[in-house]
């Protein structure tokens, strides 16, 4: 079993993952750039990170090292877990590239097609022999709830994972045995398309845009935004996604809209008590809209176009999100073209390409 893990990300996921993996006995280094120094310094003052909520482990856990210097954080790491928003992927890839060496595993959480960004940066920087993998969704829903304190909203369960070279996923899972309980996806597109965030977050937040702007940091999506209208909109996107998944030979594992229905049923689903308190989004620029539009939703729409499948509801939602944020998500997002797939490649050829392994 590996022992040395470096986590990149000074936000809530980085804090929660650092504490949880430290509690499991791994030697964990937490790192982010110097803009996060005041937040990271709180860990030293607090003698660790206080982990609260539903993670299955609670208490104060002190990581092996906390640093803003990648030269201290990367060498010797057997696994590097990237816990930053998608729009920081290129920055972080550049941040760590000088210190990454062949044989290292890099796991991106949530994946959101970030492996393509890291691959491109590493190729420019002549870094080779690195295995890039993605999680379906995030490690856990969580928030920073105080200085050096992270609260986790749901138990950390089995994580679905795929390597950018899909045929290598089994080897990656074997190598990372014990870090999380893993299950293999066929490829990173499966991770992206079966992540429910783009189904649940974007449209729901747009329906509540006025209230988000009114309440700001007091807005809590899982309390203020879940109504019959938002559930119906999520269900409409879910129906469109099912058609795309079917063309790819995939099926939904859970109903995204049923999850919303469970959240509003407090009496019969008390297990979501902590999850319901997680705040955000606090603006229309929040990752619930921006990241989910530019990453998984953009991929879904470009795949649908390549396969000749109509997704008008998701297309309208992403268009409105882009209008409000002054961005064209299908121009800047993680579409097939922007991920490097030629226009003359068929959808089936693309899926075959990302599902194979290296020689």
C-alpha positions, 0 to 999 in steps of 0.5 A: 500500500502506498503511504505518501500522499500530496493533496493540492488544494486549499479549499474545503475538499483539500481540507476534508481529504487531508484530514480523512486520509491522515486519520486513515494513517497516510502521510499527507502533505497539503499544498497550495500557492501562496495566496492560500497561506493565511488559510493554511497557517490556521492548520499550524495554529490549530495543531491540525484540521478539525473534521466534522460531519458525516465523513465517518471519522471526526476529530483533529488530525494533523497532516505530515506537512502543510506548505505553499512550496511544490518543491517540498510537496511533490517529490516523494509523493506516491499519489497526488490528489488535485482538489481545485476547481476546473478553471484552476487545472492549468495553473496547478498543472504548471505549478507542479510540473517541474517536480513531477516525475515518471511513475507518479499517480495524479488523481483529479477530484472532481475529474471534470475532464481535467486529465486532458488539461494536465496531459497537455501541460505535461507534454509541453513541459516534457513530463512523461510516465505519469498516470492521470486519473479522474473521479466521478464527482467529488471526494465528498460534499463539504465546506470549510466551516471555521479556521482549519475546520471542514464539515463533510455532508455525506459519508465518503463512499466507494469512488468511481475512477477512470484513467485517461488511458482507460485500459490502465484503470485496473492497474491504477486501482490496484496501486491505490488500494486502501486510499479509497474504495474504488470501482472502475469506470470505462473511461473519463467520459463516463466519469464526467457524464455520470457525475450528477452535478451538471444535471442538478446544479446549473438549472436549479441555480439559474431558477434561483438567480435573483434570490442568490443575488439577494442573499449572497453568502446566506443562500443555501441551495438545498434549503432555498432552491429545491421546489417542484419547478427545480426538480422538474427541470432537473428531471428534464435534463436527466431524460436528455442525458439518458438518451446520450448515455444509451447511445454510449452503452451506459445507464444511470445508476441513480436518479438525480431528480429523486435525490432532490425529492429525498432532500426536501423530505426531511421526515423520511430522510434525516440522513441528509441533515448535515448536507442540507446545511452546506451553503452556496452558491453565493453568486452566479459565478459560483462553480455550481454554474460556471464549472458545471457548465464549462466542464461536464455540460459542455462535453455532454452537448458536444457529444450529443451533437457528434452523435446526432442527439438533441439536448435542447433543455441542457443547451438552453440552460448552458446558454442562459448561464453563459449569458449571465456570466458573459461567457460562451461555454461551448466556445471555451468549455471542455468540448470534444474540439477543445479536448483535442478530438478532430471534427472528422472523428466519429463519436464511436472512434473517440470513445474507443480512443479514450478507452484503450490503454498504453502499450 
